[in-house]
Amino acid sequence: MNQVSSQGPDDRETLAEPSAVHMVSDDSSTSSKLERDESAPSDILEDNASLSLDEKAISWEDFQNDVVSDKKHGRVVRNLRFKLLNVYRRLFSVVFITNMAIFIAFCVRGASVPKLGQIAIANIFVAILFRQEYVINALFMVLCSAPKSWPLWIRLKFCRVYSLPGGIHSGAGVSGVFWLILFSGQATRNFVEGGQISVPTLGITYSILLLLLVIVVTAYPAFRSRRHDSFECTHRFMGWIAVGLVWAQVVLLNNDFREHLSLAHSLRINPTFWLVVILTASIALPWVRLRKEPVQSEVLSSHAVRLYFKYDEPVPGSFFRISQAPLTEWHSFATIREPGKKGFSAIVSRAGDWTSEMIANPPSRIWVRGIPTTGVMRIVPLFRRVVVVATGSGIGPCAPHVFAKMSDIQLLWTAPNVRETFGDKLVDSILEASPSAVIYDTRKNGKPDMVKLVARLVKEFEAEAVCIISNPPLTRKVVYGMMSRGVPAFGAIWDS
């Protein structure tokens, strides 16, 4: 759903043919523009007459009659390409299929118990490493540094970086469980035949396998989306227990097979030992940086609060995690950094009990873990001209790019009662940084056909791509609507 299109810029020429009525310009009022269109219904005139001129309100009549181009390719091909086999799943498949090919070869030819243990640990090592904050930031920093002068098709390939950590993490994690199953079988056979495997080693092996099976099952997207808190706790606490047991297993397995070597020497020359050292450090590092940071709060409305921090200055496209109970739950929010100002801010909007409490009783200090980590919106600077779409509090990840002005951006922000919800300060700062920004009030104008509206902006702005931050259904709809018509489009993939 969130993968890169292979179509070039020319494919967008027939995307949408604008109707006779266009968006309101900066120097004209909404009412006078509509008055010149004698066919405009009177209720449209009344609704738009009260809208702020700065917010460039768009009437539904402006774009509903646009003729959007047909989708490219047949239905089966485009659904296979843009839905079933998105980049995330392709990466997962490459990692998993490669592992399974080697897995089958080992099943046929046979392998020693220590060798199977090394492969299982190697996969778990890769899975953990690609969730490490410094590794993720390094990947984005390297691949998002490509000059805008490079051909678009090359830059589009680099955009796939945002699916890279999740695809490899899940592919290696699931593969590691399969290897552990084979390892457990071989270890059991070795024990039954009177081999070197000891009872403690075998018992710990099955304990690790049970824990990892539970982690993999609860990480399945359908379960994870419905019971995210349970998924998070399972991943964290069972993961920690599993790491502790892996340490015990490595020591016991080395002791079982060390022969004439001392245990210390056997561990020192064993690659598995060093992989476990690094993966343990990767897990521990964000928690080593657990601390309470001072925060200043600005309640924007009964729906949102803006939190201000001064401990870091993250790059646009970053998010960070905060908590009031660090062992049980964490919440991620986009960082908003404004050039020339120290620190950054974040918008917390009402989405449940935790966020409601944050708005009602803003804290003066709050727990922070690790460092700000880059995500999908980090790819925006790869494009010369890009349409950035935000709905509601999705403006949080988008605003830093508007302020930074590293690319030419056409912003589309849809939300109900924009100023009442998010405050004049934020809205005015966005309009000051991007006077052409389109702010669509859904409370006054109703929910628009986002595919048609985005298609209009892509054509008029001559954008190279679309980046959207919204809820999952709308993100998938817009991304598919653009990709299937030859426009590169990107959105969050909710893989964590």
Phi, psi and omega in degrees: 000328186243044183252177187271138176278147177268002181284150179269178182300330183296337182292349184269356188301325183254023185298309181209132175262112184299145176280184187293329183266129183249175179295154179290135180276169184296326188259018179229148180276157180297317184292318182292326178297317181287331179295329180287343176262096187297342182275355182292131180296150183295327181291331176293319179300316182293318182295320187272343182297333184269357184278149178297136180293325182298331186275002172047054182302139179250125175285149176305325181296341183295326188229354185294337181265004177299143177264108181274138183296158178293153176289146182274154180068167176285165184300317181296315183295312184290325177292323178294318185283316188261348180243298185290314184249059174290174186300319180303313182289328176296316179297316176303315183296318180300312181295314185291315182295320177300315178297318183292328176296315177292323179302313180296319179299319179291325178296323182284313186273336183088155179203155180288158179299313179300323180295317178296324177297320179298317181292320178298314180294323180299319178293317178295323177300313180296318180301317181287319183298324182279007169247005181280133187301317182292324178293315179299314180297323179294318178300312180295319182299316182290309187282339179264010178263005180297136180296148178293345180285345179292153179305146183301322185295329177288316180296326178294325176297318180294333180298339181292356181303330185287345174265348186297307182300315182292316181296316180288321179302309183289320179297315180289323180296312179295319178298320179300323178294319178298317178295325179292326176297315178296319178300316181297319178296315180293322179295320178296317179298318179299319181293316181297324182276008178078030181280204188273344182296133180264165179298314179301319179299316181294318180297317179293324179301313181290330176294316178297317181300317179298315180297315182292326176296318178296318180298316181294317181296316181287345177275355178300133188310319182297318178288317184298320182288326181278326183231063187295322179297319178295318178301315183295315179294319178298313180300316186287301189286317177292327177296316178297316179298318180298320179297317177299319179291327177297320176301315179296320181295318180298316180295314182293320181294320176296322179293324180292325188246015187282344180056242186274352182281153173288158181298318181298316180292321179298319178291320184296328182261005182265119180301327181300321180301315183287328174297319179292324176300313183291317181293326177294318178296323179297320179289320186285330189305311178299327181282334174296330180264023175287127180201165175262124181251142174292146182219138173256137186244142175231105180287116183278324181189185176288355182253341187209151174225146178249126182256136182245131179234155181235006188276351182204166176227078186290156178286155176302139181097013181258160172224161178221168185244136177228158182202155170251353176219083193299340180273343188247324182209144177228149181230133182261139178220148178288144177269139179241108178251132178252127181306137178087354179245141181282141176081203182204172178228173177211144178257124176250117179251156185295122179213013182160189184296317184295312180292326178297319178294323178297322180287318182288322182226077182299137182280160174264338175219149182211151181287137177230140182234135175068212182236159173303136185242141183279151181224202189303323184288354177295342183279350184306316182296352177288345185253148175285312181227127186216139173270122179252123184247130177228140172240134179058228181286001172297351176296337181305305179292338185272325185304318181302326179288325176296318180289320185288330178056041178278343176222161172283118187241133167254109183270134170238118181235115177249135180191156176278136177048062190304306183292321180295327183276315189251355174087151181295326185300312181292314182298315181294323180294324178291316180293328177292319180284330182220083183301336182273002182302140178257116178248113187253115181274106183287340178290325182270326187250354184081168181283129182275167169282099189295327179296315179294318181294315178294320178300320177300313182294321179300315182291313184290327182271349183055050185282150175278335185198171176234135172237130184231139172237111183204193176285161185305312182299316182289323177301312181296322181295313182291316180299314179294319180300324179279312183300319182290349177249013174091010179255121177301130181218145186221144177204170181299151181247359174049057182254016180215000000 
